[in-house]
Amino acid sequence: LDEAYDALGISTTVSDKEVKVAYRAKAADFHPDKLKSKDLPKEFIAFANDQLARINLAHKVIRDARGT
């Protein structure tokens, strides 16, 4: 669970709303569609996909732990 909070760059004491805001900000940073429009190398797009999967999993773990 601590790893999930670290992945989103937040502390365990933030509100549910703050979790959502942090998740959306991180997801936007690594969203492949946004990065493709910037003509970045395929290797970076692959890295971004991995990071987005990590961010999505972290958000799910936190939501499940909080029951939201």
VOBA-1610 file (N, C-alpha, C; in pm, whole numbers, padded with zeros to 5 digits, always signed):
BEGIN
Leu+00083-00120+00000Leu+00000+00000+00000Leu+00088+00126+00000Asp+00195+00123+00079Asp+00286+00239+00081Asp+00346+00264-00057Glu+00375+00157-00128Glu+00430+00169-00262Glu+00331+00237-00357Ala+00203+00209-00338Ala+00099+00271-00421Ala+00094+00422-00395Tyr+00103+00461-00269Tyr+00104+00603-00237Tyr+00229+00671-00295Asp+00342+00602-00286Asp+00466+00656-00343Asp+00454+00673-00495Ala+00390+00579-00561Ala+00375+00585-00706Ala+00297+00709-00748Leu+00202+00750-00665Leu+00124+00870-00695Leu+00185+00996-00635Gly+00290+00978-00555Gly+00357+01094-00496Gly+00277+01163-00389Ile+00201+01085-00312Ile+00115+01142-00208Ile+00138+01070-00076Ser+00092+01131+00033Ser+00104+01068+00164Ser-00024+00990+00194Thr-00017+00907+00293Thr-00131+00824+00331Thr-00243+00903+00397Thr-00216+01028+00430Thr-00314+01108+00503Thr-00398+01199+00414Val-00375+01195+00282Val-00451+01283+00193Val-00595+01236+00181Ser-00681+01328+00142Ser-00823+01296+00127Ser-00844+01216-00002Asp-00963+01157-00014Asp-00997+01082-00135Asp-00993+01173-00257Lys-01034+01296-00240Lys-01032+01392-00351Lys-00888+01419-00395Glu-00798+01433-00299Glu-00657+01456-00332Glu-00594+01335-00401Val-00638+01216-00365Val-00591+01094-00433Val-00631+01101-00580Lys-00755+01137-00603Lys-00807+01144-00741Lys-00733+01249-00822Val-00708+01364-00762Val-00638+01472-00831Val-00495+01427-00866Ala-00427+01365-00771Ala-00290+01318-00795Ala-00287+01211-00903Tyr-00384+01120-00898Tyr-00393+01014-00999Tyr-00411+01073-01139Arg-00504+01165-01151Arg-00531+01225-01283Arg-00409+01302-01335Ala-00340+01372-01248Ala-00223+01447-01290Ala-00112+01354-01338Lys-00086+01248-01261Lys+00018+01152-01300Lys-00020+01080-01428Ala-00146+01040-01440Ala-00191+00970-01559Ala-00178+01059-01683Ala-00207+01186-01668Ala-00195+01279-01781Ala-00050+01294-01824Asp+00041+01292-01727Asp+00184+01305-01760Asp+00235+01191-01847Phe+00180+01072-01828Phe+00230+00955-01898Phe+00133+00897-02000His+00027+00969-02031His-00071+00915-02125His-00010+00906-02265Pro-00013+00786-02324Pro+00051+00765-02454Pro-00002+00855-02566Asp-00129+00883-02567Asp-00185+00968-02673Asp-00126+01109-02670Lys-00107+01162-02550Lys-00047+01294-02538Lys+00098+01291-02582Leu+00168+01183-02549Leu+00309+01174-02582Leu+00332+01149-02730Lys+00244+01072-02793Lys+00257+01046-02936Lys+00245+01175-03016Ser+00162+01266-02969Ser+00144+01393-03040Ser+00269+01480-03032Lys+00360+01446-02940Lys+00484+01523-02926Lys+00599+01460-03005Asp+00570+01355-03083Asp+00669+01286-03165Asp+00789+01238-03085Leu+00762+01178-02971Leu+00868+01122-02889Leu+00905+00983-02941Pro+01025+00935-02910Pro+01067+00803-02957Pro+00979+00691-02904Lys+00971+00583-02981Lys+00888+00469-02941Lys+00931+00412-02807Glu+01059+00416-02778Glu+01109+00365-02649Glu+01049+00443-02533Phe+01036+00572-02550Phe+00978+00653-02444Phe+00829+00625-02430Ile+00762+00603-02542Ile+00619+00569-02538Ile+00599+00437-02463Ala+00687+00340-02488Ala+00680+00212-02417Ala+00701+00233-02267Phe+00799+00316-02232Phe+00824+00348-02091Phe+00701+00414-02029Ala+00641+00507-02103Ala+00522+00577-02053Ala+00407+00480-02031Asn+00392+00382-02121Asn+00287+00281-02103Asn+00309+00202-01975Asp+00433+00166-01947Asp+00464+00093-01823Asp+00433+00178-01700Gln+00470+00305-01707Gln+00443+00395-01595Gln+00293+00416-01575Leu+00220+00427-01685Leu+00075+00446-01674Leu+00010+00323-01611Ala+00057+00204-01647Ala+00005+00082-01586Ala+00034+00081-01436Arg+00153+00127-01397Arg+00190+00134-01255Arg+00101+00233-01181Ile+00074+00346-01244Ile-00011+00450-01184Ile-00155+00400-01169Asn-00205+00334-01272Asn-00341+00279-01266Asn-00354+00175-01156Leu-00254+00088-01144Leu-00256-00015-01039Leu-00250+00050-00901Ala-00165+00150-00885Ala-00155+00219-00756Ala-00288+00281-00718His-00354+00344-00812His-00483+00406-00785His-00586+00301-00744Lys-00586+00188-00812Lys-00680+00080-00779Lys-00653+00026-00638Val-00527+00006-00606Val-00490-00046-00474Val-00537+00049-00364Ile-00515+00177-00384Ile-00555+00277-00284Ile-00707+00282-00272Arg-00777+00284-00385Arg-00924+00286-00382Arg-00979+00162-00310Asp-00924+00047-00341Asp-00970-00076-00277Asp-00945-00073-00126Ala-00829-00023-00086Ala-00795-00017+00056Ala-00885+00081+00130Arg-00924+00187+00063Arg-01010+00288+00125Arg-01159+00255+00110Gly-01190+00158+00027Gly-01330+00122+00008Gly-01406+00225-00073Thr-01337+00294-00164Thr-01405+00394-00246Thr-01417+00349-00389
//
